[in-house]
Each structure stands twice: as structure tokens, then as C-alpha cells.
Amino acid sequence: MIRFEHVTKRYADGTKAVDDLSFEVAEGELVTLVGPSGCGKTTTMKMVNRLIEPTEGRIFLDGEDISTVDPVQLRRRIGYVIQQVGLFPHKTVLENTATVPHLLGVKRAKARERAAELLDLVGLDPKVHGSRYPEQLSGGQRQRVGVARALAADPPVLLMDEPFGAVDPVVRERLQNEFLKLQSQVRKTVLFVTHDIEEAVRLGDRIAVYGQGRIEQLDAPAAVLGTPATPYVADFVGADRGLKRLSVTPIEESDLEQPPVVRLDDPLPHDLGAPWAVVLDSSGDLHGWISAEKAAQAGEGARKATVREHARRMEAWLPLGASLKQAFATMLQHDAGWIAVIDHEGTGRFLGVLTPARLHEALRRSIDADAQAVPRTEVEVESISSR
């Protein structure tokens, strides 16, 4: 969808903001451009909508050389979201969102209908927020309006220049979550500029790590974190890149252990064969857990007890495909030595448990798999528990 061919931007004083840049962004792909201030990432983005003209090279949008397209018409085909949002203060939220469709000749009623749909899509009730003015919104709400406005003309390409950089960390994480959900629905081709490697890792299908005017590495987040291409990239992503990689490494079924399992209506066993067992209902869905100590104490009574009477609800669980970072956080939140993993389709079907040792193995296996260019299931690592 976007293609750079040997693009250079040189200013009058001889400074090269971008130096011989060549890369492609596929249709529906989200590529994050990350690097320190002044490295050329924003210049790269602004050359796509011709806010900045390249000195050398060519840029193509859907196979068309953008230098042959009227800049105004080009910009109306590209969504653009900036950190300062840039909403018109004298227009309502609904009017702001409908701006581009109006410019494209869409009738007023249809443009406002489209704006209302998009406000709802980004989590703002048009009946509540549509008649408000930008100054009546929080920073996070203004950012959502900015995203809605950028999507109003249904552009194939979306340019985002540090759009969440001006809000507090809690709101920023919420906006990131909402944007990922939105992107899964609309699948735009996105260039996303950020200086935050955590944000780049979390959002990007691929990450372009910038040096001075050049891309040092363009790869999947897990590859950038696991196998940095240069010492510069290794230094930029940080010594804690292993921890960052947790956020882009999903839980797979091969990572799980199979503990003892009992059913809710089973007679309480005298010996679980382990310190604890997972409790399932009659459909095989996760219910909770029971400790061997509790089972032994209850089994001493004269009346024959069932598992249901002594099972504890399971709070520490995640669906298959959740990140190892989420797994680690869940363990810490619930002070749990393991978490249960259920079917990612949301049925609740129990698949196994993830322990700290298996979490560590999954991370090591993921790194080795990228280095060897093979699936994770084909990588063997020495188990800590087997030593």
C-alpha cells in the first residue's frame, strides 16, 4: 500500500533528515516508527501526505506515485492524527468529525450520520458528546474524536504522529487498547510515529527502529526484542528487552502443564496425587481448584463429601493467546503460583496451567524460534524443573 524507493530529505543547510529510505507497508498493516527525537520518523510520515516534499526518491500509495497527485486531494484520501489533535474549537464534536466528508462533497445529513457512527465506534456516545465542543472534553476524549475524524472519509491509509503522547499513562493505555480493537475491525494501513518503544511493541505488526535518518531494523516486535539487528537497536530497546518481549509472546497450548483434574460432583478423593488439583464442571469448563490439604482434612469426616463442597473459585486465569506479560501480571495480582488457561474462543474449556517455570521456558523458546526461523513447537529448551 505504501512504498518508499530511495527517499532522501535534505535541507538547505545540508542536514539529511531522511537518508536513502526504502521500505514497504502492506495493506492493512500497522507499522510503528520509533526512535529518538530528530531521527527522521515524523519527516518520513509527513512525506506520505506531502506536508514535506522529498529531495530525492519516490513514494507510492497503492501503486501511484504521489508526486503526480494534487497534494490537497491526496490529503483528503489519507487520515491524519496528531498529538495536539487539531480540532476546530468553534465546531461541535459531530461537526469536527464530519469535516472531511463535507469537503469531499458528501451531503450534510449523510456526513453527520457517518460522524455519529464513527463516534460510537471510538467509544463516544454521539447523543451525549456530539453537541459538545472540544474544550468540554477530556484529553482522552479529544484524541478519540481525532481518530474518528481521521476515519470519517474511510481512507485506506492512516498516519498517526504520537497521537497518545499528551495524555496520562492510564488514559494512554486505555486509548491503545481501544485503538487495537478498532484496528482489528477496520484494518487500515497505518504508519504510527512514537518515541516510546513500549508503545511501538504493543501496537505494531512491525517496528521500524530509526537511527539518524535511517531504519536500523524493520521487523516484527518479537524479533526486534529477541534478536536486535545492531548494537544500536539493542541499546535502544533496552537491557530489559526480555521483559518487553513478554508483551508480544502469546501463551500457546504447548506451554501448558496438565495437573490433576477432578469434577465438581466427584466424591472427594483422599489423595490428589499432587499439592492441588483443578476443578472442572460437567462440561469440562473451568470452575476452580482444591488443595490436597483441604481434601485430606474434609475426607476425615464421617459423611462422604463431594468436590463441590470444598472447591475454591479460580481467579487467576487467562484465555489461550493472551500474552506472557498478562500471565505474569495475573500471577502477581493474585499471588498465584500458577494460572489456569482456557480456550481462547471464550467457551471456558480448560486447557492446562501455566507455571512460572513454563512461562520462562516459553519466553526462551520464542527467542530461539525467531533466531532459528522455526515454529516455537520445534524448539527444545532445557527445563529448569528437570534439573
Secondary structure by P-SEA (a helix, b strand, c coil): cbbbcbbbbbccccccccccccccccccbbbbbbbcccccaaaaaaaaaccccccbbbbbccccccccccaaaaaaabbbbcccccccccccaaaaaaaaaaaacccaaaaaaaaaaaaaaaccccccccccccccccaaaaaaaaaaaaacccccbbbbccccccccaaaaaaaaaaaaaaaaacccccccccccaaaaaacccbbbbbccccccccccaaaaacccccaaaaaaaccccccccccccccccccccccccccccccccccccccbbbbbcccccccccccaaaaaaaacccccccccccbbbbcccccccccaaaaaaaaaaacccbbbbccccccccccccccaaaaaaaaaaaaaaaaaccccccccccccccc
